[in-house]
Amino acid sequence: MAITNATQEKIIKHLNVMMMDKLKKYNPETKYSPFITSLIRDEKRVNSYSFIHSLQTSLGMSAYEQISKIIVESKGNICNTQWKSPPMVDRKRLEKIDQILTDIGNKTRLPNRIQEEKEILSIPNLDEIKKTQKKDGQTVDVYIKTKENEYYFDIKTVKPNKSGFLNHKRLILTWIARANKHINSAIVFPYNPYHPKKYSRVGFDQLSSEDVFIGKDYWDLIGGEGCYPQLLDAFNIAGMESWEKVQTKLDTL
């Protein structure tokens, strides 16, 4: 068992609270969408989609972070959400990152996380006067510290566009420059939308394997092997417990 029954119960409780809060507060800003309603020809389904999309956004914005925190802390490790990484980063390091991303985008070099980190950290961090306080990208969605490692994770939508992958890579390379040491920094896709096939999307080859954790790989990393199916069970239980109220809400939209 990767996580205990008590931890799973905490996750279920968190999901139920989130669902009840969403059901209580959700009120569509507008209901008039003549073009899509004309095509779908079912206004209730269109309005239901709006609610589901809002719920999906809530998952992406905070729920995955809080669930990560529950799991990590149950293992006795430190976990902070919306954690601020060191603010100061040398300009020359940012220039190096720009060059790395340009070369990868132009396909004049292949992504290689080990080499990229080596190049960035080989540039010394000078005194504070010569540093730039660049706040963009300072926030880390999920920061984890174990006895052996530090992890900086940013949880992203599972289907970014092509340019999004390079922007994600910029973020996790900048975290290395800020930390001024080796860290495990990566973006996270909470599930693989192409399951059971491997994740594959235009632009995904701009990342190296160390740059991204997808679905099972992420959840089993923070919770131990077998965490992912336990997490799916927790979502399923929470869904069953709240379904009657969700269905009532959908009927009123």
Beta strands, then each sheet from edge to edge (+ up, - down):
strand 1: 78-84
strand 2: 88-90
strand 3: 131-133
strand 4: 139-145
strand 5: 150-155
strand 6: 184-189
strand 7: 212-214
sheet 1: 1+ 4- 5+ 6+ 7+
sheet 2: 2+ 3-
end
